[in-house]
Amino acid sequence: MKSTVVGSFPAEESCPSNFKDKLLNSLGSYDPFKEAIKSSVIAQLDAGVDIISDGQVRGDMVSIFTNYIPGMKIEDGNTFIVGKIRNPTQEISIKDLQYSKKVMKEYYGGNIPEGKGIKGIITGPNTIVHSSRITGFYKNKEDAIIDLAHSLKVEADAIAKKVNPTYIQLDEPFLSTGMVDMKTAREAIGIIKDGLEVPLGMHVCGILSDVFKDIATFNVDILDFEFAGNDVNLGVLEENASLLANKKLGFGCVDSSVNEVDDIADIENLVTKAIDIVGKDNLLLDPDCGLRRAPKDVAFEKLRLMNEIKDKYS
């Protein structure tokens, strides 16, 4: 049994404080998020997380990608689809992931231990399109989703090749809303999965009662759901666990919707139930969702307690 994170972690932009940084700032080369990435990575490692993220510190889950995708634009914090969606104008998350891996290597004295690693995280095409407003070119969301899947595949393949992550996670919270055409969604995820050189996971938060059977058929290696923040999904899992026979389960066991530390007994109770249902070798423990909104000390303690339980049952 391993642990991971869904993605985001509390972070703040930093200001240049020494001569070198001030010089870089004057040249337009200072990165106000680099220190936040380092802090996020170290916090995850200190908490005992096995498969970390870069903390997703640069922005919200949609604009962090749509900023670099032709056919999409951002105005007043909202994303609009204004033309045909094409491949990204640059690699979006590679540098942050490479830097995170460098920090990780330094943390472990030069070599990342077996069983530890980093994952790339990409907001899925269904969620991005359903979070955007179409004002040009496309007559329906489904065509935009397929084109965006081809665009995001370029990023996924680059992450696989240049970062060598443990796996890549697609964030698709909209799949639980009932708003998404599942046939299109499945095709879009299949486009990203096709020929991918590392395992692919998919995170879907929300209540799964009406969508679990559909989602279980998606061509991914890991399905990640929330179980701490609602009292429905565990029952859905118990009834349908056989559908995950060839997949690992990302098991949200700390509640990311509340900014207070979970009761360790509640975490342990959930984890033991999950072990009974799918077996500990098929589990990846993580929070229900990202922890960006939590205070840093609370986010850290949530992760630490989660890993205390992981170590107890591993």
Secondary structure as UniProt FT lines:
FT   STRAND          2..4
FT   HELIX           19..26
FT   TURN            27..28
FT   TURN            32..33
FT   HELIX           34..46
FT   TURN            47..48
FT   STRAND          51..52
FT   TURN            57..58
FT   TURN            61..62
FT   HELIX           63..66
FT   TURN            67..68
FT   TURN            70..71
FT   STRAND          72..75
FT   TURN            76..77
FT   STRAND          78..81
FT   HELIX           94..107
FT   TURN            108..110
FT   TURN            114..115
FT   STRAND          117..123
FT   HELIX           125..130
FT   STRAND          133..134
FT   HELIX           141..162
FT   STRAND          167..171
FT   HELIX           173..176
FT   TURN            177..178
FT   HELIX           182..193
FT   TURN            194..195
FT   STRAND          200..203
FT   TURN            209..211
FT   HELIX           212..215
FT   TURN            216..217
FT   STRAND          222..226
FT   HELIX           233..240
FT   HELIX           241..244
FT   TURN            245..246
FT   STRAND          248..254
FT   TURN            256..257
FT   HELIX           264..278
FT   HELIX           280..282
FT   STRAND          283..287
FT   TURN            292..293
FT   HELIX           296..313
//
